[in-house]
Amino acid sequence: MDMNQYLEMFIEESKEHLQAINENLLELEKEPKSLDIVNVVFRSAHTLKGMAATMGFENMAHLTHEMENALDLMRNGKLAVTSNVMDVLFGCVDILEGQLSEIIESGTDSTNDIKPTVDQLKALVSGKPMAPPAAAAAPGTSSAAAEATDSEENIGIEFNEYESTILQQSRERGYNAYKIVVRLSEACLLRAARAYMVFDAYERIGEIIKSEPRVEDLEEEKFDREFMLILLTESDVEAVRNTGLNISEVADVSITQVNISTNEKAVEQAAQQVAAAVAAPIAMVENDHHEATSPATRTAQSQDNKKMQLGKSVRVDIDRLDVLINLFSELVIDRTRLESIASELGNQDLIETVEHMSRISTDLQSIVMTIRMVPVETVFNRFPRMVRDLARDLNKKVEFIIRGQETELDRTVIDEIGDPLVHLLRNSIDHGLELPEVRKQKGKDATGRVELVAFHSGNHVFIEISDDGNGIDREKILKKAIEKGVIDAATGDSLPDAQVYDLLFHSGFSTADKISDVSGRGVGLDVVKTKIETLGGRVLVQSTLGKGTKFSIQLPLTLSIIDAMLVQIADEKYAIPLTSIIETAIIRKSDIKRVHKQAVMDFRGRVVPILYLEDVFNIPRSEALDLEEENVVIVRKGDKMAALVVDSFIGQQQVVLKSLGKYLTGSVFAISGSTILGDGQVALIMDCNALIH
């Protein structure tokens, strides 16, 4: 069977199970006596083991098998939930995640060394290093685990669920199962060719279900002179031995009968799991006969419900969605073109048809954009474990709260927002929260509180990270800024708090008294700001000394199709994103003043600098204009504003954001992309953040 067709399904399912194990281990650490949570973790590990074994990822299957042994003792009350036990289990999850990454990149899980972790698990289970899993077996061990244990006792080989099921079913049908060890003669030169001949001979009288080394290693001669295989056949022992010895350069053939006793119910359960892992991602629902609905139980029920609904949903490769959005982008361009033609011709039937098509395409756009939307939960889920480990490293107690994880963002934004959030969370825990003894001296709870919240507001998503720590010391920031020459002493005293906090995002700026593995090198917050602004968002800081700090990130819902204001400058057209525009206005030239050689205007009591886009972009003009009034677009970045002078306003419309390509991206000042207009012309999209900066 070609298992590659199931690889994508395996990867997605494995990610979900690893996330579930991570989350529930964190819950178990808070509620060490909860059997519900242990059962949930056991189910996820058991399913992951079966999936990995079915796909042929033996290292992953072996590690999850050893995890099962420890978890089985825990749910039977024979192994206490201690910090040492939890550290080992978390270490297992880290290795499993590394193995999954290797599978995604190279298709194999063999590069990760699992032996030290397996030794730790065996030590936990038996109290003796390298104790066999059979020593840890306890009542309640899963059928598959029991089968593997019996196999090891009989022939020293561990079988997965799929292999165990085949062995049992073949025995019921009258077949014999043999472990065959073939030893080649010392004079054998072409070992791979001889191994092929042995396999070919045995496959004529039966079926080979397992070999050690694997077939790939045998083909590459990655073995000495001996290899093992498991054969299912109707032939007797003597016939099997003679089949091997009849091949030249085979020195010896030793045969052991494989006896696996498994009841019919166990076989049926194993067969069902194999079918589920291979044919469809359907979860096995196990009833634990517990009335209480703990967080872990609700999590398990939620996961089971999701699995049962897979008949109404399908997994779609993200590359296909990218193709879909690109095709729809072209449709938007043609729609704009048709609207322009219909307006010019004045044909009523054409106008009505185009209007109807516009309504349909608008609904289609909403559906297409919804398909690309992904809950921020996919990013948030990895943070509880990170916070837990970081708090332990810093000897701090942290209560981590997540709200609004169902809030959806465009996949493009989701892919990029993870790293900035990691920086901000580490900053809050390291810089923000005080040590437990310091918090007690201040009259606070010894456990600090960090909140991660996401919510929609208009066409934006806001993500807030807040803590109840020490807050930001304004004077300390100013002192550091003056030392580094970022500002002068006279300017610092007059700066409002918001602008002082903004200094934290200056490149290389840090207020940490010492450099640690967590922070203090001044390479965190400036990266955060750059990344968020690249995504078309902004970050604001609010803080009260002694009470805490809040970082608020504003992000656009999508980066593919945006609302923009089209403007004319000489013979060229430009698009300004509506998210950056406060308003448009017409001002008299006499109202324009100059301060320190900079043109400025009064905007509702604020002095706003004026930028002449004709000069900024070096736009050639065929004839000079002599007007008494100027058309301006007031744009904003945070609390900073600027007035952009244009020749005329064309109007508002949706535009498709196209990349400038790898040769131009980043090298063209204040241009974030381009779009194709209805008349076929290309309009450049302005980066207002760069203009204001």
VMD Tcl script that draws the C-alpha trace (Angstrom):
set ca {
  {0.00 0.00 0.00}
  {1.29 3.46 -0.92}
  {1.09 5.45 2.32}
  {2.21 8.77 0.79}
  {-1.37 9.60 -0.12}
  {-2.17 9.70 3.60}
  {0.88 11.75 4.63}
  {-0.86 15.14 4.65}
  {-3.72 13.70 6.67}
  {-1.26 12.14 9.10}
  {0.61 15.43 9.56}
  {-2.55 17.44 10.25}
  {-3.94 14.84 12.63}
  {-0.61 14.56 14.45}
  {-0.46 18.33 14.97}
  {-3.91 18.23 16.57}
  {-3.02 15.34 18.87}
  {0.30 16.90 19.93}
  {-1.48 20.17 20.67}
  {-4.08 18.30 22.71}
  {-1.35 16.46 24.66}
  {0.47 19.74 25.36}
  {-2.67 21.53 26.55}
  {-3.84 18.69 28.75}
  {-0.41 18.16 30.31}
  {-0.56 21.82 31.35}
  {-3.99 21.18 32.87}
  {-2.69 18.03 34.57}
  {0.08 20.05 36.19}
  {-2.63 22.23 37.78}
  {-4.87 19.27 38.68}
  {-2.47 16.36 39.34}
  {-5.20 14.08 40.70}
  {-7.54 14.38 37.71}
  {-7.95 10.98 36.04}
  {-10.06 12.60 33.31}
  {-7.06 14.57 32.07}
  {-4.77 11.54 32.21}
  {-7.29 9.57 30.15}
  {-7.46 12.32 27.53}
  {-3.66 12.42 27.23}
  {-3.54 8.62 27.05}
  {-6.11 8.54 24.23}
  {-4.19 11.12 22.20}
  {-0.87 9.30 22.72}
  {-2.46 5.96 21.86}
  {-4.01 7.27 18.64}
  {-0.78 9.01 17.67}
  {1.13 5.76 18.22}
  {-1.24 3.85 15.97}
  {-1.08 6.47 13.23}
  {2.74 6.63 13.33}
  {3.08 2.85 13.29}
  {0.69 2.56 10.36}
  {2.65 5.15 8.40}
  {5.93 3.37 9.17}
  {7.42 6.04 11.47}
  {8.90 3.59 13.96}
  {10.76 6.06 16.20}
  {7.61 8.09 16.79}
  {5.59 4.92 17.41}
  {8.21 3.61 19.84}
  {8.35 6.83 21.86}
  {4.56 7.14 22.12}
  {4.42 3.46 23.13}
  {6.75 4.19 26.05}
  {4.65 7.24 26.93}
  {1.60 4.98 27.02}
  {3.26 2.75 29.62}
  {3.87 5.71 31.93}
  {0.41 7.20 31.35}
  {-1.23 3.82 31.93}
  {0.40 3.58 35.37}
  {-0.70 7.14 36.11}
  {-4.34 6.45 35.30}
  {-4.20 3.29 37.44}
  {-2.78 5.23 40.38}
  {0.62 3.50 40.29}
  {2.66 6.53 39.21}
  {2.31 9.91 40.93}
  {2.15 13.16 38.96}
  {5.33 14.92 40.07}
  {7.36 17.73 38.54}
  {9.97 15.20 37.42}
  {7.33 13.10 35.66}
  {5.84 16.17 33.98}
  {9.25 17.35 32.77}
  {9.87 13.97 31.13}
  {6.43 13.98 29.47}
  {6.91 17.54 28.21}
  {10.30 16.45 26.88}
  {8.55 13.65 24.99}
  {6.20 16.18 23.39}
  {9.17 18.32 22.33}
  {10.82 15.33 20.65}
  {7.56 14.29 18.97}
  {7.14 17.80 17.59}
  {10.71 17.65 16.31}
  {10.02 14.28 14.68}
  {6.91 15.68 13.02}
  {8.93 18.61 11.67}
  {11.46 16.13 10.25}
  {8.63 14.17 8.65}
  {7.31 17.35 7.03}
  {10.75 18.34 5.74}
  {12.32 15.01 4.81}
  {9.64 12.33 5.13}
  {11.46 10.47 7.92}
  {11.57 10.56 11.72}
  {14.91 8.80 12.08}
  {17.15 11.82 12.73}
  {15.89 12.49 16.26}
  {17.63 10.56 19.05}
  {14.91 9.19 21.32}
  {17.05 6.82 23.41}
  {17.76 9.20 26.36}
  {14.08 10.09 26.66}
  {13.00 6.46 26.32}
  {15.46 5.58 29.10}
  {13.91 8.26 31.30}
  {10.42 6.90 30.65}
  {11.52 3.37 31.47}
  {13.18 4.60 34.65}
  {9.95 6.33 35.67}
  {7.89 3.23 34.96}
  {10.08 0.56 36.51}
  {12.59 2.39 38.67}
  {15.35 0.56 36.78}
  {17.09 2.07 33.74}
  {16.36 0.23 30.50}
  {13.65 -1.90 32.07}
  {11.51 -3.54 29.34}
  {8.01 -2.15 28.84}
  {6.62 -5.51 29.97}
  {7.76 -4.70 33.52}
  {5.52 -1.68 33.51}
  {2.45 -3.44 32.17}
  {-0.54 -2.98 34.38}
  {-4.22 -3.89 34.30}
  {-5.92 -1.63 31.83}
  {-3.07 -1.58 29.31}
  {-4.43 -1.07 25.81}
  {-4.88 -4.11 23.57}
  {-2.19 -2.91 21.18}
  {0.28 -2.40 24.03}
  {-0.52 -5.87 25.36}
  {0.09 -7.37 21.93}
  {3.46 -5.64 21.65}
  {4.45 -6.85 25.11}
  {3.56 -10.47 24.27}
  {5.52 -10.20 21.06}
  {8.64 -9.01 22.86}
  {8.40 -11.85 25.35}
  {8.09 -14.41 22.57}
  {10.48 -13.25 19.85}
  {12.01 -9.93 20.92}
  {10.11 -7.93 18.26}
  {7.59 -5.16 18.84}
  {4.62 -5.07 16.49}
  {2.33 -2.13 15.81}
  {-1.47 -2.40 15.73}
  {-1.59 -3.03 11.99}
  {0.97 -5.85 12.10}
  {-0.59 -7.40 15.21}
  {-4.00 -7.47 13.55}
  {-2.60 -9.17 10.44}
  {-0.81 -11.76 12.57}
  {-3.96 -12.60 14.52}
  {-6.22 -12.76 11.49}
  {-3.73 -14.90 9.54}
  {-3.54 -17.34 12.45}
  {-7.36 -17.61 12.53}
  {-7.26 -18.49 8.82}
  {-4.74 -21.28 9.33}
  {-1.53 -19.51 8.38}
  {1.73 -19.88 10.27}
  {3.78 -16.89 11.38}
  {7.55 -17.29 11.53}
  {10.42 -15.11 12.61}
  {13.22 -15.96 10.17}
  {16.83 -14.89 10.78}
  {18.97 -15.27 7.65}
  {22.76 -15.23 7.92}
  {24.82 -14.81 4.77}
  {28.22 -16.42 4.30}
  {31.38 -14.41 4.83}
  {32.28 -14.86 1.17}
  {29.11 -13.06 0.03}
  {30.03 -9.86 -1.86}
  {26.67 -8.58 -3.13}
  {24.69 -8.68 0.11}
  {21.83 -6.48 -1.18}
  {21.33 -8.72 -4.23}
  {21.37 -11.83 -2.04}
  {18.83 -10.29 0.37}
  {16.58 -9.53 -2.62}
  {16.78 -13.18 -3.69}
  {15.82 -14.30 -0.17}
  {12.82 -11.95 -0.13}
  {11.78 -13.08 -3.60}
  {11.94 -16.73 -2.61}
  {9.90 -16.29 0.56}
  {7.28 -14.12 -1.13}
  {6.63 -17.04 -3.47}
  {5.39 -19.15 -0.52}
  {3.86 -16.45 1.69}
  {3.77 -12.78 2.67}
  {6.49 -10.79 4.46}
  {4.98 -8.22 6.84}
  {8.09 -6.94 8.60}
  {11.87 -6.90 8.31}
  {14.83 -5.67 10.32}
  {16.64 -3.76 8.96}
  {13.99 -2.10 6.80}
  {13.80 -2.95 3.10}
  {15.36 0.41 2.18}
  {18.40 -0.32 4.38}
  {18.73 -3.81 2.94}
  {18.72 -2.39 -0.59}
  {21.51 0.01 0.38}
  {23.46 -2.78 2.15}
  {23.12 -1.07 5.52}
  {23.53 -4.37 7.38}
  {26.34 -6.78 8.19}
  {25.61 -10.39 7.28}
  {22.36 -10.99 9.11}
  {18.78 -9.80 8.71}
  {15.38 -10.79 10.06}
  {11.93 -11.03 8.51}
  {8.44 -12.04 9.64}
  {6.73 -14.44 7.20}
  {3.07 -15.51 7.00}
  {2.73 -18.81 5.14}
  {0.86 -22.12 4.99}
  {4.17 -24.01 4.73}
  {5.72 -25.83 7.66}
  {9.00 -25.01 9.40}
  {11.10 -27.44 7.36}
  {9.83 -26.12 4.04}
  {10.50 -22.56 5.13}
  {14.05 -23.41 6.23}
  {14.83 -25.23 2.99}
  {13.52 -22.31 0.94}
  {16.18 -20.08 2.48}
  {19.01 -22.62 2.46}
  {18.45 -23.36 -1.25}
  {19.72 -19.86 -2.06}
  {23.48 -19.74 -2.63}
  {25.69 -17.85 -0.14}
  {23.06 -18.27 2.63}
  {25.01 -19.78 5.52}
  {22.19 -20.39 8.01}
  {18.45 -19.91 8.50}
  {16.99 -19.93 12.03}
  {13.22 -20.02 12.48}
  {11.04 -19.18 15.50}
  {7.27 -19.64 15.66}
  {5.43 -16.38 16.38}
  {2.57 -16.87 18.83}
  {0.35 -13.92 19.65}
  {-2.75 -14.52 21.73}
  {-5.28 -11.78 21.36}
  {-9.02 -11.95 21.94}
  {-11.45 -11.12 19.15}
  {-12.55 -7.87 20.73}
  {-8.96 -6.63 20.92}
  {-8.40 -7.58 17.28}
  {-11.54 -5.74 16.26}
  {-10.47 -2.61 18.19}
  {-6.99 -2.65 16.66}
  {-8.43 -3.20 13.18}
  {-10.82 -0.29 13.65}
  {-7.95 1.99 14.68}
  {-5.84 0.95 11.68}
  {-8.77 1.61 9.37}
  {-9.32 4.98 11.00}
  {-5.66 5.99 10.78}
  {-5.28 4.89 7.16}
  {-8.65 5.45 5.50}
  {-10.09 8.53 7.23}
  {-9.27 10.81 10.17}
  {-12.15 9.61 12.34}
  {-11.52 9.56 16.07}
  {-12.31 6.61 18.27}
  {-14.62 7.78 21.03}
  {-13.93 6.08 24.35}
  {-16.36 6.37 27.24}
  {-14.64 6.63 30.61}
  {-17.91 6.44 32.63}
  {-17.11 9.70 34.45}
  {-19.97 12.07 35.27}
  {-17.80 15.13 36.03}
  {-17.10 17.49 33.10}
  {-13.63 18.78 33.85}
  {-11.77 21.05 31.38}
  {-9.97 18.01 30.02}
  {-13.24 16.12 29.51}
  {-14.78 19.09 27.71}
  {-11.66 19.33 25.54}
  {-11.91 15.65 24.64}
  {-15.64 15.98 23.86}
  {-14.97 19.03 21.71}
  {-12.27 17.20 19.77}
  {-14.53 14.19 19.31}
  {-17.35 16.43 18.06}
  {-15.00 18.04 15.56}
  {-13.93 14.61 14.34}
  {-17.52 13.40 13.95}
  {-18.31 16.44 11.80}
  {-15.55 15.71 9.29}
  {-18.19 14.30 6.96}
  {-19.42 17.89 6.43}
  {-16.01 19.42 5.88}
  {-12.89 18.83 3.83}
  {-9.24 19.78 4.20}
  {-8.07 22.04 1.40}
  {-4.41 22.58 0.57}
  {-3.49 26.20 1.25}
  {-1.78 26.50 -2.15}
  {-5.14 25.87 -3.80}
  {-6.67 28.66 -1.76}
  {-3.88 30.96 -2.93}
  {-4.70 30.08 -6.53}
  {-8.39 30.72 -5.82}
  {-7.74 34.16 -4.36}
  {-5.49 35.08 -7.29}
  {-8.19 34.07 -9.78}
  {-10.76 36.05 -7.84}
  {-8.41 39.02 -7.81}
  {-8.43 38.96 -11.61}
  {-12.24 38.81 -11.49}
  {-12.31 41.96 -9.34}
  {-10.12 43.75 -11.88}
  {-12.41 42.72 -14.77}
  {-15.48 43.73 -12.75}
  {-14.05 47.22 -12.32}
  {-13.28 47.32 -16.02}
  {-16.85 46.33 -16.94}
  {-18.29 48.96 -14.60}
  {-16.19 51.59 -16.37}
  {-17.27 50.40 -19.86}
  {-20.94 50.24 -18.88}
  {-20.78 53.78 -17.52}
  {-19.19 55.06 -20.75}
  {-21.63 53.32 -23.13}
  {-24.75 54.15 -21.15}
  {-26.52 50.94 -22.23}
  {-29.17 50.25 -19.58}
  {-29.22 46.46 -20.06}
  {-25.44 46.33 -19.79}
  {-25.50 48.56 -16.70}
  {-28.08 46.34 -14.96}
  {-26.16 43.16 -15.86}
  {-22.90 44.61 -14.56}
  {-24.61 45.77 -11.34}
  {-25.99 42.26 -10.80}
  {-22.55 40.74 -11.47}
  {-21.05 43.20 -8.99}
  {-23.47 42.08 -6.27}
  {-22.76 38.41 -6.99}
  {-19.00 38.95 -7.05}
  {-19.19 40.88 -3.78}
  {-20.92 37.89 -2.14}
  {-18.38 35.57 -3.74}
  {-15.57 37.74 -2.41}
  {-16.98 37.48 1.09}
  {-17.04 33.67 0.83}
  {-13.53 33.46 -0.64}
  {-12.11 35.70 2.05}
  {-13.94 33.71 4.75}
  {-12.35 30.48 3.49}
  {-8.92 32.02 3.99}
  {-9.75 33.11 7.53}
  {-8.12 31.08 10.31}
  {-8.79 31.35 14.08}
  {-5.93 32.94 16.01}
  {-6.23 29.87 18.22}
  {-3.78 28.15 15.85}
  {-1.12 30.64 17.01}
  {-2.27 31.10 20.62}
  {-2.22 27.36 21.38}
  {1.56 27.17 21.52}
  {1.93 29.93 24.11}
  {0.73 28.24 27.36}
  {3.62 25.77 27.24}
  {6.09 28.56 26.45}
  {4.81 30.67 29.36}
  {5.00 27.68 31.70}
  {8.65 26.95 30.81}
  {9.66 30.61 30.91}
  {8.03 31.16 34.31}
  {9.96 28.20 35.72}
  {13.24 29.46 34.28}
  {12.68 32.90 35.85}
  {11.34 31.53 39.18}
  {8.09 33.42 38.72}
  {4.49 32.37 39.22}
  {2.28 33.23 36.24}
  {-1.44 32.87 35.64}
  {-1.81 32.92 31.85}
  {-5.26 33.74 30.47}
  {-6.30 33.52 26.81}
  {-9.54 35.04 25.52}
  {-10.96 35.50 22.04}
  {-9.01 32.64 20.46}
  {-11.93 32.06 18.08}
  {-11.25 35.45 16.44}
  {-10.33 34.94 12.80}
  {-7.53 36.47 10.72}
  {-6.34 36.00 7.16}
  {-3.92 33.08 6.85}
  {-1.22 35.41 5.51}
  {-1.37 37.46 8.70}
  {-1.58 34.36 10.91}
  {1.65 33.02 9.42}
  {3.54 36.19 10.36}
  {2.11 37.25 13.71}
  {3.51 34.40 15.83}
  {7.05 35.73 16.37}
  {5.99 39.27 17.41}
  {3.61 37.80 19.99}
  {6.41 35.59 21.36}
  {8.60 38.68 21.86}
  {5.83 40.59 23.64}
  {4.90 37.70 25.92}
  {8.53 37.11 26.91}
  {8.88 40.84 27.52}
  {5.80 40.89 29.79}
  {6.98 37.92 31.86}
  {10.63 38.98 32.11}
  {10.41 42.78 32.32}
  {6.81 43.21 33.45}
  {6.11 40.72 36.22}
  {8.01 40.95 39.48}
  {9.37 38.02 41.48}
  {6.84 36.48 43.94}
  {8.57 37.91 47.03}
  {8.69 41.40 45.49}
  {4.98 41.22 44.60}
  {4.14 40.25 48.17}
  {6.08 43.25 49.49}
  {3.99 45.48 47.22}
  {0.76 43.94 48.50}
  {0.10 42.01 45.31}
  {-0.72 38.35 44.80}
  {2.47 36.28 44.47}
  {1.15 34.93 41.16}
  {1.37 37.41 38.33}
  {-1.33 37.68 35.69}
  {-0.71 37.82 31.92}
  {-3.63 38.10 29.51}
  {-3.67 37.47 25.76}
  {-6.87 38.77 24.18}
  {-8.07 38.98 20.56}
  {-11.22 40.68 19.22}
  {-12.71 42.18 16.08}
  {-13.37 45.90 15.67}
  {-14.53 47.12 12.26}
  {-12.18 45.91 9.54}
  {-9.42 45.21 12.03}
  {-8.43 42.62 14.58}
  {-6.92 43.75 17.86}
  {-4.58 41.54 19.88}
  {-3.75 42.76 23.37}
  {-1.09 41.46 25.76}
  {-1.40 42.86 29.28}
  {0.19 42.13 32.63}
  {-0.31 43.31 36.22}
  {3.40 43.80 36.80}
  {5.58 46.77 37.59}
  {4.64 48.86 34.56}
  {7.02 51.00 32.50}
  {9.31 53.47 34.25}
  {9.15 56.65 32.15}
  {12.24 58.18 33.73}
  {14.32 55.03 33.18}
  {13.41 55.02 29.48}
  {14.29 58.70 29.07}
  {17.61 58.20 30.84}
  {18.54 55.31 28.53}
  {17.36 57.23 25.45}
  {19.49 60.25 26.36}
  {22.51 58.02 27.04}
  {22.15 56.41 23.61}
  {21.63 59.77 21.90}
  {18.13 58.92 20.71}
  {16.78 62.20 22.15}
  {18.20 65.16 24.04}
  {17.39 66.06 27.65}
  {15.36 69.15 26.73}
  {13.10 67.22 24.38}
  {12.56 64.32 26.78}
  {10.82 66.33 29.49}
  {8.14 67.59 27.11}
  {7.33 64.25 25.47}
  {3.92 62.72 26.29}
  {3.89 59.21 27.77}
  {2.84 57.57 24.48}
  {5.91 58.95 22.66}
  {8.18 57.95 25.54}
  {6.88 54.37 25.41}
  {7.40 54.44 21.64}
  {11.14 54.78 22.31}
  {11.12 51.14 23.43}
  {10.71 50.16 19.78}
  {13.87 51.98 18.75}
  {16.46 49.62 17.26}
  {18.91 48.29 19.89}
  {17.03 49.94 22.77}
  {16.72 47.94 26.01}
  {16.17 48.87 29.65}
  {17.30 45.49 30.98}
  {19.99 45.82 33.64}
  {21.64 42.59 32.51}
  {21.63 40.38 29.45}
  {19.99 36.98 29.85}
  {18.77 34.17 27.62}
  {15.33 35.79 27.70}
  {15.96 39.46 27.00}
  {18.26 42.41 27.40}
  {19.99 42.50 24.03}
  {17.71 45.15 22.55}
  {16.67 43.04 19.57}
  {13.04 42.37 20.50}
  {10.58 45.23 20.33}
  {12.03 46.90 17.24}
  {11.54 43.59 15.39}
  {7.96 43.48 16.68}
  {7.17 46.94 15.37}
  {8.81 46.34 11.98}
  {6.92 43.09 11.44}
  {3.55 44.50 12.47}
  {3.96 47.57 10.25}
  {4.91 45.28 7.37}
  {1.54 43.60 7.87}
  {-0.20 46.98 7.65}
  {-0.81 47.19 11.39}
  {0.42 49.22 14.33}
  {1.29 48.65 17.97}
  {0.45 50.94 20.90}
  {1.62 50.84 24.52}
  {-0.30 51.81 27.65}
  {1.23 51.55 31.10}
  {0.76 52.62 34.69}
  {3.83 52.45 36.92}
  {3.36 49.82 39.60}
  {0.13 48.43 38.08}
  {0.98 46.94 34.72}
  {1.40 47.35 30.96}
  {-0.72 46.67 27.88}
  {0.57 46.20 24.32}
  {-2.21 46.61 21.76}
  {-1.69 45.38 18.19}
  {-4.05 46.49 15.42}
  {-4.04 44.29 12.30}
  {-6.01 44.32 9.02}
  {-8.40 41.41 8.48}
  {-6.82 40.60 5.13}
  {-3.90 41.68 2.98}
  {-5.19 40.49 -0.42}
  {-8.02 42.89 -1.33}
  {-8.13 46.31 0.34}
  {-10.28 49.43 0.21}
  {-8.32 52.38 -1.11}
  {-8.68 55.99 -2.19}
  {-7.46 56.57 -5.76}
  {-5.76 59.91 -6.35}
  {-4.26 61.65 -9.38}
  {-0.81 63.25 -9.38}
  {0.14 64.70 -12.77}
  {-0.43 61.85 -15.25}
  {-0.09 59.08 -12.65}
  {-2.62 57.39 -10.38}
  {-1.88 56.18 -6.85}
  {-3.87 54.22 -4.25}
  {-3.88 55.18 -0.57}
  {-5.24 52.49 1.85}
  {-8.39 53.72 3.59}
  {-7.15 52.29 6.90}
  {-4.49 55.03 6.96}
  {-6.77 57.93 5.97}
  {-8.43 60.22 8.52}
  {-10.14 62.47 5.94}
  {-9.67 64.38 2.71}
  {-9.78 68.18 2.54}
  {-9.28 71.21 0.29}
  {-7.18 74.00 1.82}
  {-6.17 77.43 0.64}
  {-2.51 77.95 -0.17}
  {-2.58 80.99 2.09}
  {-3.31 78.65 5.03}
  {-0.05 76.76 4.48}
  {2.72 77.93 6.81}
  {6.40 77.06 7.05}
  {8.13 76.00 10.29}
  {11.86 75.21 10.15}
  {11.61 75.02 6.32}
  {8.80 72.45 6.60}
  {5.36 73.20 5.14}
  {2.65 72.68 7.76}
  {-1.09 73.20 8.14}
  {-3.49 73.54 11.03}
  {-5.73 70.48 11.39}
  {-8.25 70.85 14.21}
  {-5.78 72.59 16.44}
  {-2.81 70.35 15.58}
  {0.17 71.29 13.45}
  {0.45 68.70 10.67}
  {3.41 68.55 8.25}
  {2.62 68.66 4.52}
  {4.21 66.34 1.96}
  {4.06 67.15 -1.74}
  {3.86 63.69 -3.34}
  {4.92 65.14 -6.67}
  {8.31 65.86 -5.11}
  {8.48 62.71 -2.95}
  {8.02 60.38 -5.94}
  {9.76 62.64 -8.52}
  {6.70 62.67 -10.76}
  {7.28 64.56 -14.04}
  {4.68 67.19 -14.93}
  {4.08 68.44 -18.47}
  {2.83 71.85 -17.35}
  {2.93 73.75 -14.07}
  {-0.27 74.26 -12.06}
  {-1.18 77.61 -10.59}
  {-4.04 76.99 -8.19}
  {-5.23 78.87 -5.15}
  {-6.22 75.66 -3.34}
  {-4.59 72.32 -2.61}
  {-6.22 68.88 -2.32}
  {-4.84 67.03 0.71}
  {-5.28 63.57 2.22}
  {-4.77 63.47 6.00}
  {-3.13 60.16 6.96}
  {-2.18 58.76 10.34}
  {0.34 56.38 11.85}
  {-0.25 55.96 15.56}
  {-0.52 59.45 17.01}
  {1.47 60.98 14.14}
  {-0.19 62.58 11.12}
  {0.74 64.03 7.75}
  {-1.09 65.82 4.92}
  {-0.39 64.45 1.43}
  {-0.90 66.94 -1.42}
  {-2.47 65.48 -4.60}
  {-3.91 66.95 -7.78}
  {-7.38 65.38 -7.49}
  {-9.44 62.65 -5.82}
  {-10.64 59.90 -8.18}
  {-12.70 58.00 -5.63}
  {-12.87 55.00 -3.36}
  {-12.78 51.43 -4.64}
  {-11.56 47.95 -3.78}
  {-8.16 47.14 -5.21}
  {-6.25 43.89 -5.46}
  {-2.86 44.07 -3.79}
  {-0.14 42.77 -6.11}
  {3.47 42.33 -5.06}
  {6.16 44.35 -6.81}
  {8.28 41.22 -7.10}
  {11.49 40.20 -5.36}
  {13.63 42.67 -7.35}
  {11.66 45.74 -6.28}
  {10.13 44.83 -2.92}
  {11.90 46.76 -0.17}
  {13.96 48.86 -2.56}
  {11.24 51.32 -3.62}
  {10.56 54.04 -1.06}
  {7.02 54.33 0.38}
  {5.43 51.87 -2.08}
  {3.96 48.67 -0.62}
  {2.61 47.14 -3.83}
  {0.58 47.79 -6.93}
  {-2.85 47.15 -8.41}
  {-4.41 46.96 -11.86}
  {-7.26 49.42 -12.43}
  {-10.39 48.92 -14.52}
  {-8.86 50.71 -17.51}
  {-5.82 48.39 -17.44}
  {-3.46 50.96 -15.92}
  {-1.15 50.08 -13.03}
  {-1.51 52.16 -9.87}
  {1.08 52.04 -7.09}
  {-0.12 51.60 -3.51}
  {1.41 54.01 -1.01}
  {2.97 52.97 2.29}
  {1.75 55.79 4.53}
  {3.79 54.52 7.48}
  {7.02 55.08 5.52}
  {5.88 58.54 4.38}
  {5.13 59.67 7.94}
  {8.34 58.14 9.30}
}
mol new
graphics top color blue
foreach p $ca { graphics top sphere $p radius 0.5 }
foreach p [lrange $ca 0 end-1] q [lrange $ca 1 end] { graphics top cylinder $p $q radius 0.2 }
display resetview
